[in-house]
């Protein structure tokens, strides 16, 4: 199911509560094995996001690597049948107040961490704000695909 909401920025808490409640209701329906929500679907339309690996030299302007970023509910990856290779899935403890975490796919690991362990690495995600400057944006739950 796809659902779009137009809300003001200061209503983000209400939107999150709405989706959490809706997700719980859907998950409780007879025959539903799992339910989750996301701001996009793999291979669907989403905006590319610039990122940098913390501790590495900063890429030249315009040459930052790009990835697709999805913000999801904790059970999203399980609901999509995505197999965990290493590490852990998101949990209900991954909130706006906890340290930010990401799940990356094998292609991202091969491209960005070919000779080192990817778990525990820090990724800085940048978004362009009104075309004025780049700033770092930290989202609660992130699933990154190159």
C-alpha positions, 0 to 999 in steps of 0.5 A: 500500500502507498500512502502520502501525507502533506504535513508541516515540519513541526508535525513530524512527531504526529506523523510518526505516531500515525504510521506506528499506530497504522503499522500496528493495526495492519500487523494485527490483521488476520493473515498478516505475517509482517508489516512495516513502512518506509519512505520509498521502495527499493528500485522505486523512485527516490532522490540520490543522497550524497554521503562521505565515509567519516575519517576519509578525505573529503570528496571534491565538490560535485564528486561526492558518492551518491546513494539512495536512502530510505527511512524505515520502521524496525521490521521493514527489512524482515517484512521485505524478506531481506536476508541479514548477512552480518550485524543486526536489523533495526529494533524499536530501540533505534529512535530519534534519541538513540545513536543513528544507525544504518543497514547497508547492502553488499554492493555498498560494502564492496564499493566503499569498504573493499578491504576493511570491515564495514560494521561500525564505520560512520557514514555522513549523509549530506542533503542540499538545503534550498540550493544554498549549502550542504549540511549533514542530516542524520536520520533515525533509521537508514537503509543505504543502497548505492 
